[in-house]
Amino acid sequence: MIILLLILSVLAGVFLGKFFGNQQKFAKNLLILSAGFLITICLNEVFPEVYHSENKNIGIFVIGGVLLQMILENLTKGFEHGHFHHHQEEKNILPLALMIGMFIHAFLEGIPLANETDIANPYLLGILFHNLPISFILGAFLMQKGKFSATSWLIVCIFAVASPLGVLLGQYFNPDLQVYFLALVGGIFLHISAVIIFESNKNHNIDWSKILLVILGVGLALVGHLFHHH
């Protein structure tokens, strides 16, 4: 069920991007909303679990996640937080580096879900919510030439199965390693959500719509938290 939800979240976002990709403001608002959700899941769910670990150096893996995401963004050019540059397109094929970066990012997110059965798991909800805007941007990007090619569908399929592959392969890892992968992904989430929230502030003016979207994202995550723990 979890694998199906991960795939559907990508496909739903891609189809939204395919048909509403010219709505740049919608994509930006969806990103900000997901960032508020993601950073709350990170601080309220992921980090408490990570720091409950007996390893006193677990914080190094969180920092490692932040640094890893900085490296991945050299490949993705900030695709995860709404950057997609028209000059990167070559014959309607996304650059290989971009796809590699996105695949690694999504694959790592799936590993902590290995052996998870609870579909109300806040971490899972965070990934599903996070997948929607990224997939929306992917769908919009692939539609720039007016139609979905066979290559476009291949790219969508590769991205859609990345997290499920992480879930499946994670089942073969030593369970004691799960917390380290969770810490790594926590660092990735922290970096992405912080960048989305802070970089969309133009000239450091107060943007009330952005603040309200972040608060709404936080509220949705807290509702998921309460639902999960009761």
N, C-alpha and C positions, 0 to 999 in steps of 0.2 A: 504493500500500500504506500509506504514512504517513497519507494522508488518511482511509483506511478505519479505521486504528487509532485516530486521533483521535476519529472519530465513535463507534466502538464503545466507547471508554473512557467517553464521556459516557452512552451508552445503558445500559451495564452499571451505572454508578453510579446512574442514575435508577431502574432496575428494582430494584436493591438497596434504595434509599430507599423505593420504592413498597411493597415487601413487608416491609421490616424497619425502616421509618422511626421506629417507636416505641422502637427500641433506641438511646436517646440516648448511652449509654456507648460503644456500638460506633462510632457516628459520631465521637465525640470521640477515641477511640483511633486510628481510621483517619486522622483529621486530624493527630494528633501523630506517627504513623508517617510520614505523607507529608511532614510538616515536616522531620523528621530527614533524609529522603531528599533533599528539595528543597534544603535549606541545604548539604548535602554536594555536590550537583551544582553548585550555585552557586559554592562556594569551590574545588572541585576541577576543574571543567570550564569553566564560563562565564567566571569572572574571569581565569583564566590566559590564555584565548583573547582576552578583551577587552584585557587589559593587555599582550599581545604586540603589539598594534597600535602603529603609529608615532605615533599621536596622543597627545601628552602630556596633553591635557585630557580624555581619554576618561572619567575618573572623574566629570566633571560630568554625564555621561549616566547613570551609575549612580545618582548622587544624584537626578537628574531622575526616574529610575524610582521611587525611594522616595517622592519628593514627589507624583508622578503617582498612585501607589497610595493615598496619603493623601487625595488629591482624589477618586479613584474610590470610596473607602470612604464618602464623604459621599453617594454615590448608592446604593451597595450595602448600606450599614449593616453592614459587616463580614461579609457572606455568605461571603466567601472563607475566613474562618477560623472558621466555625461559628455565626455569629449569624443567627438568623432569627426575627424577632419576630412573634408572632401578630397583634398589632394593626396590622401593615402590610398584612394581607390584605384585599382588597376584592373581594367577589363571585368569589372563587377566581382572581383575576387578580393577578399580581405587579405592583407599581408599575412604571410605565414607566422611571423613573429607575434602578431596580434592574437592569432588563434592559439598559438602555443601558450601565451601568457594567460588568456582566458581559460584555457583547458586546465592548466596547473591550478589556477585560482579556484575554479569550481570543483576540481578533483579533491583538493585538500579539504574543502568545506564538507564534502561527503564523508570523509573518514570518521569523524567523531559520531556519526549516525549509525555506524556499524553496530549490529545487535540491538538497535533501538526499535521499539514496537509502538510507542505512544505517539499518535499523530498530533496530540496537543502539546508535544514537547516544545517549549518556547524557542529553543535553538533551531529546531526544524522550521517553525513559523518564521523566524528571522531570515533563514535562507530563502524560503518561499517568497517572502515579501521583497527580499533583496533581488531575487531573480527577475521579478516583473519589470522594473525599470531598465535593467541591463538588457533584457530580452527585447523590450520595447525599442530601445536604441538600436539594437542589432537588426530588428525587423525593418526599422526605418532606414537604416544604413544600406541594407541589402535591396531595398526598393528604389534606390536612387536612380536606377536605369529603367524604372517603370514596370518591371516584372520580376518574378522569382525564377531564377534559372536552376538547373540541376545542381550547380555548384553551390548556390545559395541554400538549397535544401540540405546538401551535405554538411555545410557549415553549421546550420541549425541543429542537425542531428548530432554532430560531434559535441557541440556545446551542451545539448540536452542530456547526453549520456555521461558527461564528465562527472557530475556529482554522484549519480547512481553507481558508476564504476568505483568511486571512492568508498561508497557504502559497502559494496560487495567485496572489494579487496581488503578493506579494513577489518573484515571478519576473520581474516587469516593472520592479522597482526597480534602480537602479544597484548592482551587487554590492559596491561600495566602501562602501555605506551599511549593509550587513548587520551590521557590527561595532557600529554605533551602536544599532541595534535590539536587538542582543544585550545590550549594556550597559544599555539601558533596561529590558529584561525581567529582567536580573540584579538590578537595583535593586528591581523589583517582587517577585521571588522572595524576595529577602533580607528585605524588609519583612514579607511574609506569613508566612514560616516563623518569623521571630523573634517575631512577635506570637503565633502559635500556641503556640510553645514557652514563652514567658515568661508570657503572660496566664493560662494554665491552672494556674498555681501558686497555690493558695489559701493566703493568710496566710503566704506564703513558707516553708511547710513543705516538707521533702523528700518528694517523691512518687516513690517508687522505681519504680512501674509506668510513670510517665511517662518517667523517665530511661531505663528499659530499652527502651521503645518508640522513643525518639529514637535510642538506640544501635543498635537493630535497623534503623531507617530508614537510619542512617549506614552500617551494615554492608552492607545491600542495595545502596546506591548505590556503595560501594567495589567490590563484586563486579561490578556493571555496568561500572565504570571499568576493572577488570582485564580483563574479558572483551572490552571494546571495544579495548583497547590491546595485546592479544595475539592 
